[in-house]
Amino acid sequence: METPFKDEVEKFHVLIDRTWDQHVRGEMLSDLDLIDLQELCKSAAGRAVSGAQVIYRFLGMGAIMESTDLNRIYRDLHAASQHKLLV
């Protein structure tokens, strides 16, 4: 699971760097660039949530307590993955 996520992160950074450079040069992003960026963000978010769900199962009962940092991070990740730009 780690390798596909790393691959997704690498693709994300390559695309972000390229599109940011275009923006800085004052160039408009193409519709294809915007679609690629949106799809890559959705995919990366999905992989992050999937990975977190796998890890969460192994963390034990303490991790599910609402007062723990891990529980807050897990809930924040799920909330962020449901952002209107990703769904």
C-alpha positions in Angstrom: 0.0 0.0 0.0 2.9 2.4 0.7 4.3 2.3 -2.8 1.1 3.3 -4.6 0.6 6.2 -2.1 4.2 7.3 -2.7 3.7 7.1 -6.4 0.5 9.2 -6.1 2.3 11.8 -4.0 5.2 12.0 -6.5 2.7 12.5 -9.4 0.9 15.2 -7.3 4.1 17.1 -6.6 5.2 17.0 -10.3 1.8 18.3 -11.4 1.6 21.0 -8.7 5.1 22.2 -9.5 4.4 22.4 -13.2 1.0 24.1 -12.9 2.4 26.5 -10.2 5.2 27.5 -12.6 2.6 28.2 -15.3 0.6 30.3 -12.9 3.7 32.3 -11.8 4.5 33.0 -15.5 0.9 34.3 -15.9 -0.2 31.5 -18.1 -3.7 30.1 -17.9 -4.1 26.5 -16.9 -5.8 24.4 -19.5 -9.0 22.5 -18.8 -7.0 19.3 -19.1 -4.6 20.5 -16.4 -7.4 21.4 -14.1 -9.1 18.0 -14.6 -5.8 16.2 -14.1 -5.2 18.2 -10.9 -8.7 17.5 -9.6 -8.4 13.7 -10.4 -5.0 13.4 -8.8 -6.2 15.2 -5.6 -9.2 12.8 -5.4 -7.0 9.8 -5.9 -4.3 10.9 -3.4 -7.0 11.7 -0.8 -8.6 8.3 -1.4 -5.3 6.5 -0.9 -4.5 8.5 2.2 -7.9 7.5 3.8 -7.5 3.9 2.7 -4.0 3.7 4.3 -5.3 5.4 7.5 -8.1 2.8 7.7 -5.6 -0.1 7.5 -3.3 1.4 10.1 -6.2 2.4 12.4 -7.2 -1.3 12.8 -3.8 -2.1 14.3 -3.6 0.8 16.8 -5.8 -0.8 19.5 -8.7 0.5 21.6 -6.8 3.5 22.9 -6.8 5.1 19.4 -10.5 5.2 19.2 -11.0 7.3 22.3 -12.2 10.7 21.2 -9.7 12.5 23.4 -6.6 11.0 21.6 -4.6 12.9 19.0 -4.8 9.9 16.7 -8.5 9.9 16.8 -8.6 13.6 16.0 -6.2 13.2 13.1 -8.2 10.2 11.8 -11.4 12.2 12.0 -9.8 15.3 10.4 -8.4 13.2 7.5 -11.9 11.8 6.9 -13.5 15.2 7.0 -10.9 16.7 4.7 -11.4 13.9 2.2 -15.0 14.8 1.9 -14.3 18.4 0.9 -16.5 19.5 -2.0 -13.5 19.9 -4.3 -12.6 16.2 -3.8 -16.0 14.5 -4.1 
